[in-house]
Amino acid sequence: MFSFERDPKLQAEALITPQEQPEGVVISPDTYRDNRIPPRQSRTKKWPVLDASGTPYIDKKNWKFSIVGLVEEPIEWTWEEFQALPRTKVFADMHCVTRWSRLGNVWEGVSTREVLSHIQVKPNAAYVVAYGYDRGWTTNMPLEEFAKEDCLFADTHDGAPLEDEHGAPLRLIIPRLYAWKSAKWVRGIEFIEKDRAGFWERGGYHMLGDPWKEQRFREDW
């Protein structure tokens, strides 16, 4: 059995603050709140594993990341090409709709703004659908949420490579929305004009998912 201090998946009791982060790390604004835990959430020091259908097998040799939909020209990257893009680090909290919050995560990868800089989005694009490698899984969000400065496609968490069960080789991180919007095992995005429900949204989850407004389900407007 690991001791509390030695288990890398456990956080220490003391809360990690944005002021402790080195220069150059993007700070998610919610980490500056006096109370960083949204309504009816509880802090976890672990990193729970939740998904819809289990961890898929992904071969990086065949991995592709595609951008389609309302863009002037679709684009596709291999793993090596995506890894060559400029990288960023983000300090952010994570809030799961199942009522746990993991505070003070450091993510590293490619920012959504960097991805956007490589395409020309058409004027009528207003929403983004993220696609996962896990059996056709999808989730949706407004383009303005996807494009915020603290959003990224992460392959590293707290200084270590992302683990398979947490979305490796790449997952989308949207810190200001509930964590189901942070698609694991992401394989691409689509730009659309009208909002389209994803996997959990079709099952009754909220179309936006703001944890501070407790937008867990469709009726929580």
C-alpha positions as CSV (number, residue, x, y, z in Angstrom):
1,M,0.0,0.0,0.0
2,F,1.3,3.5,-0.9
3,S,1.6,6.1,1.8
4,F,-0.4,9.3,1.3
5,E,2.8,11.2,0.3
6,R,4.1,8.6,-2.2
7,D,0.9,8.0,-4.2
8,P,1.2,10.3,-7.2
9,K,-2.5,10.2,-7.8
10,L,-3.3,11.8,-4.4
11,Q,-3.1,15.5,-3.8
12,A,-1.7,17.0,-0.6
13,E,-4.1,18.5,2.0
14,A,-2.8,22.1,1.3
15,L,-4.5,23.8,-1.6
16,I,-2.3,24.6,-4.6
17,T,-2.8,28.2,-5.5
18,P,-2.3,30.2,-8.8
19,Q,0.2,32.4,-7.1
20,E,2.6,29.4,-6.8
21,Q,2.7,28.8,-10.5
22,P,5.8,29.8,-12.5
23,E,5.8,32.5,-15.1
24,G,4.3,31.5,-18.4
25,V,1.6,29.2,-17.0
26,V,-1.9,30.2,-18.1
27,I,-4.1,30.6,-15.0
28,S,-7.7,29.6,-15.2
29,P,-9.7,32.5,-13.8
30,D,-11.8,30.3,-11.5
31,T,-8.7,29.4,-9.5
32,Y,-8.7,33.0,-8.2
33,R,-12.1,32.6,-6.5
34,D,-12.2,32.9,-2.7
35,N,-14.2,29.6,-2.7
36,R,-13.0,27.4,-5.6
37,I,-15.6,24.7,-5.0
38,P,-18.9,25.2,-6.9
39,P,-22.3,24.6,-5.2
40,R,-22.9,21.0,-4.0
41,Q,-19.5,19.9,-5.0
42,S,-16.8,18.3,-2.7
43,R,-13.1,18.4,-3.1
44,T,-11.3,15.1,-3.9
45,K,-7.6,14.5,-3.5
46,K,-7.8,11.5,-5.8
47,W,-8.4,11.6,-9.5
48,P,-11.5,9.4,-10.1
49,V,-11.9,7.5,-13.4
50,L,-15.2,7.9,-15.2
51,D,-16.2,7.3,-18.8
52,A,-19.1,6.1,-20.9
53,S,-17.8,2.8,-22.4
54,G,-14.3,2.0,-21.2
55,T,-10.8,2.9,-22.3
56,P,-10.3,2.4,-26.0
57,Y,-7.1,1.0,-27.6
58,I,-5.3,3.7,-29.6
59,D,-2.2,3.2,-31.7
60,K,-0.3,6.4,-32.0
61,K,1.0,5.3,-35.4
62,N,-2.5,5.5,-36.8
63,W,-3.7,8.4,-34.6
64,K,-5.3,11.3,-36.5
65,F,-6.7,14.6,-35.3
66,S,-9.2,16.1,-37.8
67,I,-11.0,19.4,-38.0
68,V,-14.1,19.5,-40.2
69,G,-17.4,21.4,-40.5
70,L,-17.7,25.1,-41.0
71,V,-14.1,25.8,-41.9
72,E,-12.6,27.1,-45.1
73,E,-10.4,24.0,-45.4
74,P,-10.5,20.9,-43.3
75,I,-7.2,19.9,-41.7
76,E,-5.7,16.7,-40.3
77,W,-2.6,16.1,-38.1
78,T,-0.7,12.9,-37.3
79,W,0.5,12.4,-33.7
80,E,4.0,13.7,-34.7
81,E,2.6,16.7,-36.5
82,F,0.3,17.6,-33.5
83,Q,3.2,17.2,-31.1
84,A,5.2,19.7,-33.2
85,L,2.7,22.5,-32.5
86,P,3.6,25.2,-29.9
87,R,2.8,24.1,-26.4
88,T,1.3,25.7,-23.3
89,K,0.7,24.9,-19.6
90,V,-2.6,25.6,-17.8
91,F,-3.3,25.7,-14.1
92,A,-7.0,24.9,-13.6
93,D,-9.5,23.2,-11.4
94,M,-11.7,20.3,-12.6
95,H,-15.4,19.8,-11.6
96,C,-17.2,16.6,-12.4
97,V,-21.0,16.5,-12.7
98,T,-20.9,13.6,-10.2
99,R,-20.1,16.2,-7.6
100,W,-16.3,15.9,-7.1
101,S,-13.9,18.7,-7.7
102,R,-10.1,18.2,-8.1
103,L,-8.4,21.5,-7.5
104,G,-5.1,22.7,-8.8
105,N,-4.3,20.6,-11.9
106,V,-1.5,21.5,-14.2
107,W,-2.2,20.5,-17.8
108,E,0.3,20.7,-20.7
109,G,-0.4,20.4,-24.4
110,V,-1.7,22.5,-27.3
111,S,-4.1,25.4,-26.6
112,T,-7.4,25.5,-28.5
113,R,-6.4,29.0,-29.6
114,E,-3.2,27.6,-31.2
115,V,-5.4,25.0,-33.1
116,L,-7.8,27.8,-34.2
117,S,-4.8,29.7,-35.6
118,H,-4.3,27.0,-38.2
119,I,-7.8,27.2,-39.7
120,Q,-10.3,29.8,-40.9
121,V,-13.6,29.3,-39.2
122,K,-16.6,30.4,-41.3
123,P,-18.7,33.3,-39.9
124,N,-21.7,31.2,-39.2
125,A,-19.9,28.7,-37.0
126,A,-21.1,29.1,-33.4
127,Y,-20.6,25.7,-31.7
128,V,-18.0,23.0,-31.5
129,V,-18.5,19.2,-31.4
130,A,-15.6,17.1,-30.0
131,Y,-15.3,13.5,-31.1
132,G,-13.6,10.8,-29.1
133,Y,-12.0,7.5,-30.1
134,D,-14.3,5.7,-27.6
135,R,-17.0,4.2,-29.8
136,G,-18.3,7.4,-31.4
137,W,-18.5,9.5,-28.2
138,T,-19.2,13.2,-28.7
139,T,-19.8,16.4,-26.6
140,N,-20.8,19.9,-27.6
141,M,-20.0,23.4,-26.5
142,P,-20.2,27.0,-27.7
143,L,-17.3,28.2,-29.8
144,E,-16.7,31.0,-27.3
145,E,-16.2,28.5,-24.5
146,F,-13.8,26.4,-26.6
147,A,-11.7,29.4,-27.5
148,K,-11.1,30.7,-24.0
149,E,-7.4,31.2,-23.0
150,D,-7.4,28.3,-20.4
151,C,-8.6,25.6,-22.8
152,L,-6.3,23.1,-24.4
153,F,-5.7,19.7,-25.8
154,A,-3.6,18.1,-23.1
155,D,-1.3,15.1,-23.2
156,T,0.4,15.8,-19.8
157,H,-1.2,16.2,-16.3
158,D,0.7,17.4,-13.2
159,G,4.1,16.8,-14.9
160,A,3.5,13.3,-16.1
161,P,2.2,11.8,-19.4
162,L,-1.6,11.4,-19.4
163,E,-2.7,7.9,-18.4
164,D,-4.8,5.8,-20.7
165,E,-7.8,5.8,-18.3
166,H,-7.7,9.6,-18.1
167,G,-7.8,10.2,-21.9
168,A,-4.3,9.5,-23.3
169,P,-2.9,10.1,-25.7
170,L,-4.9,13.4,-25.9
171,R,-7.9,14.9,-24.2
172,L,-9.7,18.2,-24.4
173,I,-9.7,20.4,-21.3
174,I,-12.5,23.0,-20.9
175,P,-11.9,24.0,-17.2
176,R,-14.9,26.4,-16.8
177,L,-17.5,23.7,-17.7
178,Y,-18.3,20.4,-16.1
179,A,-15.6,17.8,-16.8
180,W,-17.7,15.7,-19.3
181,K,-17.1,18.5,-21.7
182,S,-13.4,17.8,-21.5
183,A,-13.5,15.0,-24.0
184,K,-11.1,12.1,-23.4
185,W,-9.3,10.2,-26.2
186,V,-10.2,13.1,-28.5
187,R,-9.8,12.5,-32.3
188,G,-11.1,15.7,-33.7
189,I,-13.6,18.6,-33.7
190,E,-16.4,19.8,-35.9
191,F,-17.6,23.4,-36.2
192,I,-21.3,23.8,-36.6
193,E,-23.9,26.6,-36.8
194,K,-26.6,25.3,-34.4
195,D,-26.0,23.5,-31.2
196,R,-26.1,19.7,-31.4
197,A,-26.4,17.4,-28.4
198,G,-23.5,15.0,-27.7
199,F,-23.6,11.6,-25.9
200,W,-24.4,12.7,-22.4
201,E,-26.5,15.7,-23.6
202,R,-28.7,13.3,-25.6
203,G,-29.2,11.5,-22.3
204,G,-30.5,14.6,-20.5
205,Y,-27.4,16.4,-19.4
206,H,-27.2,20.2,-19.8
207,M,-26.2,21.6,-23.2
208,L,-23.7,24.0,-21.6
209,G,-22.7,22.7,-18.2
210,D,-21.6,25.6,-16.0
211,P,-20.7,24.2,-12.6
212,W,-21.2,27.6,-10.9
213,K,-24.8,27.6,-12.1
214,E,-25.2,23.9,-11.4
215,Q,-26.2,23.2,-14.9
216,R,-26.1,19.4,-14.6
217,F,-29.3,18.5,-16.5
218,R,-31.5,20.0,-19.1
219,E,-34.0,21.3,-16.6
220,D,-31.2,23.2,-14.7
221,W,-31.4,26.4,-16.7
